[in-house]
Structures are given as C-alpha cells and as structure tokens.
Amino acid sequence: MAFRVALMFFFIATPAYAYIDPNAQGLISQALTPVFVIGTGVALFFRDKALTAIRRVKGYFNRPTDGATE
C-alpha cells in the first residue's frame, strides 16, 4: 500500500523550477573527504587487531571435536 502511494506521488508530482547551486558538489566533497580519510586511518590503525580477532574466530570453528573421525 505504501509503495503504491509513493508511486502515485511520484507520477502526480509537478516539476519544480528551482535553482540548484552548481557548486553544491564541491561542498559535499569537502565534507566527505575528511570522513573518508579518517575512516581509512582508523581502519589501518585497527587492522592488526581485527585480523587477529578473525583468526581466533576461525580457529575456534575449525578446531576438531572429540567425536570427529578424519
């Protein structure tokens, strides 16, 4: 039902003749670039700890059980 209502509003909507600043992309990139750089730095800083945790979890699930026959 909600999809149909949203679809109805999409097709009934009239065009908006509004001005969009051409440099809006510049503001978005200026805001997202530091976020990307900080995220990359955090990922590189915690990479070794994350890989160690993944190896421990893999080792836990790959260990042999008492009744296993190989």
MDTraj code that builds the backbone (N, CA, C; nanometers):
import mdtraj as md
import numpy as np

residues = "MET ALA PHE ARG VAL ALA LEU MET PHE PHE PHE ILE ALA THR PRO ALA TYR ALA TYR ILE ASP PRO ASN ALA GLN GLY LEU ILE SER GLN ALA LEU THR PRO VAL PHE VAL ILE GLY THR GLY VAL ALA LEU PHE PHE ARG ASP LYS ALA LEU THR ALA ILE ARG ARG VAL LYS GLY TYR PHE ASN ARG PRO THR ASP GLY ALA THR GLU".split()
xyz = np.array([
    [0.0818, -0.1188, 0.0000],
    [0.0000, 0.0000, 0.0000],
    [0.0865, 0.1256, 0.0000],
    [0.1882, 0.1270, 0.0867],
    [0.2744, 0.2450, 0.0954],
    [0.3495, 0.2655, -0.0356],
    [0.3894, 0.1556, -0.0982],
    [0.4605, 0.1668, -0.2261],
    [0.3707, 0.2297, -0.3322],
    [0.2459, 0.1894, -0.3340],
    [0.1518, 0.2451, -0.4318],
    [0.1298, 0.3936, -0.4084],
    [0.1194, 0.4339, -0.2827],
    [0.1006, 0.5761, -0.2509],
    [0.2245, 0.6548, -0.2929],
    [0.3419, 0.6028, -0.2628],
    [0.4653, 0.6712, -0.3026],
    [0.4761, 0.6792, -0.4541],
    [0.4400, 0.5735, -0.5219],
    [0.4433, 0.5727, -0.6677],
    [0.3451, 0.6740, -0.7246],
    [0.2285, 0.6862, -0.6619],
    [0.1281, 0.7821, -0.7058],
    [0.1810, 0.9252, -0.6917],
    [0.2464, 0.9553, -0.5789],
    [0.3019, 1.0876, -0.5596],
    [0.4148, 1.1153, -0.6586],
    [0.4885, 1.0130, -0.6958],
    [0.5979, 1.0301, -0.7906],
    [0.5459, 1.0694, -0.9286],
    [0.4382, 1.0067, -0.9703],
    [0.3853, 1.0352, -1.1038],
    [0.2942, 1.1575, -1.1070],
    [0.2365, 1.1964, -0.9944],
    [0.1479, 1.3115, -0.9911],
    [0.2263, 1.4404, -0.9675],
    [0.3469, 1.4302, -0.9155],
    [0.4247, 1.5487, -0.8785],
    [0.4463, 1.6403, -0.9990],
    [0.4345, 1.7690, -0.9740],
    [0.4590, 1.8675, -1.0791],
    [0.6059, 1.9066, -1.0755],
    [0.6636, 1.9446, -1.1859],
    [0.8050, 1.9824, -1.1868],
    [0.8292, 2.1096, -1.1053],
    [0.9380, 2.1113, -1.0334],
    [0.9755, 2.2289, -0.9545],
    [1.0854, 2.3018, -1.0300],
    [1.0577, 2.4238, -1.0673],
    [1.1567, 2.5036, -1.1388],
    [1.2383, 2.5798, -1.0359],
    [1.3343, 2.5102, -0.9774],
    [1.4148, 2.5679, -0.8710],
    [1.5599, 2.5746, -0.9162],
    [1.6327, 2.6654, -0.8535],
    [1.7737, 2.6832, -0.8842],
    [1.8556, 2.5991, -0.7871],
    [1.9449, 2.5184, -0.8399],
    [2.0368, 2.4402, -0.7577],
    [2.1766, 2.4933, -0.7845],
    [2.2454, 2.5255, -0.6784],
    [2.3794, 2.5817, -0.6896],
    [2.4730, 2.4820, -0.7576],
    [2.5429, 2.5247, -0.8633],
    [2.6340, 2.4328, -0.9329],
    [2.7503, 2.3864, -0.8458],
    [2.7834, 2.4617, -0.7423],
    [2.8963, 2.4234, -0.6580],
    [2.8526, 2.3384, -0.5387],
    [2.7313, 2.2879, -0.5382],
    [2.6864, 2.2035, -0.4281],
    [2.7707, 2.0769, -0.4194],
    [2.8165, 2.0264, -0.5319],
    [2.9025, 1.9079, -0.5321],
    [3.0331, 1.9376, -0.4599],
    [3.0839, 2.0586, -0.4732],
    [3.2075, 2.0957, -0.4049],
    [3.1918, 2.0915, -0.2541],
    [3.0788, 2.1368, -0.2044],
    [3.0541, 2.1331, -0.0607],
    [3.0418, 1.9898, -0.0109],
    [2.9767, 1.9072, -0.0893],
    [2.9621, 1.7669, -0.0495],
    [3.0977, 1.6983, -0.0454],
    [3.1816, 1.7220, -0.1456],
    [3.3131, 1.6574, -0.1473],
    [3.4014, 1.7100, -0.0348],
    [3.3874, 1.8378, 0.0001],
    [3.4655, 1.8922, 0.1106],
    [3.4225, 1.8327, 0.2440],
    [3.2980, 1.7950, 0.2545],
    [3.2507, 1.7338, 0.3780],
    [3.2859, 1.5861, 0.3848],
    [3.2819, 1.5162, 0.2721],
    [3.3039, 1.3715, 0.2730],
    [3.4513, 1.3314, 0.2685],
    [3.5377, 1.4152, 0.2156],
    [3.6791, 1.3809, 0.2058],
    [3.7424, 1.3585, 0.3430],
    [3.7252, 1.4484, 0.4406],
    [3.7837, 1.4195, 0.5728],
    [3.7250, 1.2947, 0.6386],
    [3.5972, 1.2691, 0.6177],
    [3.5355, 1.1495, 0.6742],
    [3.6006, 1.0257, 0.6147],
    [3.6252, 1.0263, 0.4843],
    [3.6906, 0.9133, 0.4183],
    [3.8330, 0.8945, 0.4697],
    [3.9071, 1.0046, 0.4847],
    [4.0457, 0.9961, 0.5306],
    [4.0522, 0.9440, 0.6740],
    [3.9644, 0.9945, 0.7606],
    [3.9624, 0.9489, 0.8992],
    [3.9221, 0.8015, 0.9055],
    [3.8229, 0.7613, 0.8271],
    [3.7805, 0.6212, 0.8260],
    [3.8912, 0.5290, 0.7794],
    [3.9654, 0.5705, 0.6779],
    [4.0777, 0.4902, 0.6296],
    [4.1856, 0.4793, 0.7362],
    [4.2145, 0.5889, 0.8034],
    [4.3147, 0.5864, 0.9104],
    [4.2748, 0.4946, 1.0242],
    [4.1491, 0.4995, 1.0637],
    [4.1011, 0.4122, 1.1710],
    [4.1092, 0.2660, 1.1268],
    [4.0708, 0.2385, 1.0029],
    [4.0765, 0.1007, 0.9528],
    [4.2204, 0.0491, 0.9517],
    [4.3151, 0.1315, 0.9103],
    [4.4546, 0.0882, 0.9083],
    [4.5109, 0.0722, 1.0489],
    [4.4664, 0.1576, 1.1409],
    [4.5156, 0.1506, 1.2788],
    [4.4706, 0.0228, 1.3470],
    [4.3454, -0.0181, 1.3251],
    [4.2912, -0.1361, 1.3912],
    [4.2980, -0.2618, 1.3057],
    [4.3675, -0.2573, 1.1928],
    [4.3727, -0.3708, 1.1014],
    [4.4298, -0.4953, 1.1674],
    [4.5420, -0.4816, 1.2389],
    [4.6057, -0.5983, 1.3005],
    [4.5161, -0.6609, 1.4072],
    [4.4513, -0.5772, 1.4867],
    [4.3635, -0.6304, 1.5905],
    [4.2428, -0.7011, 1.5293],
    [4.1898, -0.6459, 1.4214],
    [4.0749, -0.7076, 1.3563],
    [4.1145, -0.8414, 1.2942],
    [4.2298, -0.8465, 1.2289],
    [4.2749, -0.9725, 1.1679],
    [4.3015, -1.0786, 1.2732],
    [4.3571, -1.0381, 1.3878],
    [4.3796, -1.1329, 1.4965],
    [4.2475, -1.1884, 1.5475],
    [4.1479, -1.1029, 1.5637],
    [4.0168, -1.1477, 1.6105],
    [3.9523, -1.2429, 1.5099],
    [3.9664, -1.2144, 1.3814],
    [3.9107, -1.3017, 1.2779],
    [3.9801, -1.4374, 1.2806],
    [4.1115, -1.4377, 1.2969],
    [4.1846, -1.5650, 1.3037],
    [4.1423, -1.6471, 1.4250],
    [4.1192, -1.5810, 1.5385],
    [4.0748, -1.6536, 1.6586],
    [3.9382, -1.7168, 1.6369],
    [3.8474, -1.6426, 1.5743],
    [3.7139, -1.6966, 1.5491],
    [3.7225, -1.8129, 1.4515],
    [3.8032, -1.7991, 1.3464],
    [3.8205, -1.9096, 1.2516],
    [3.8797, -2.0309, 1.3205],
    [3.9790, -2.0094, 1.4061],
    [4.0410, -2.1194, 1.4788],
    [3.9428, -2.1871, 1.5712],
    [3.8532, -2.1098, 1.6309],
    [3.7531, -2.1684, 1.7204],
    [3.6589, -2.2605, 1.6440],
    [3.6187, -2.2198, 1.5248],
    [3.5252, -2.3016, 1.4475],
    [3.5946, -2.4142, 1.3706],
    [3.7239, -2.4053, 1.3497],
    [3.7955, -2.5090, 1.2762],
    [3.8599, -2.6141, 1.3658],
    [3.8474, -2.5988, 1.4981],
    [3.9121, -2.6954, 1.5869],
    [3.8382, -2.8295, 1.5815],
    [3.9116, -2.9382, 1.5978],
    [3.8463, -3.0706, 1.5915],
    [3.7627, -3.0957, 1.7171],
    [3.6550, -3.1668, 1.6993],
    [3.5717, -3.2036, 1.8128],
    [3.6127, -3.3409, 1.8638],
    [3.5612, -3.3786, 1.9792],
    [3.6024, -3.5059, 2.0402],
    [3.5585, -3.6260, 1.9574],
    [3.4412, -3.6226, 1.8986],
    [3.3891, -3.7376, 1.8268],
    [3.4171, -3.7338, 1.6778],
    [3.5028, -3.6447, 1.6328],
    [3.5266, -3.6324, 1.4890],
    [3.6192, -3.7444, 1.4411],
    [3.5857, -3.8006, 1.3268],
    [3.6714, -3.9021, 1.2648],
    [3.7234, -3.8462, 1.1333],
    [3.8542, -3.8535, 1.1203],
    [3.9128, -3.7989, 0.9979],
    [3.9907, -3.9057, 0.9262],
])
top = md.Topology()
chain = top.add_chain()
for i, resn in enumerate(residues, 1):
    res = top.add_residue(resn, chain, resSeq=i)
    for name in ("N", "CA", "C"):
        top.add_atom(name, md.element.get_by_symbol(name[0]), res)
traj = md.Trajectory(xyz[None], top)
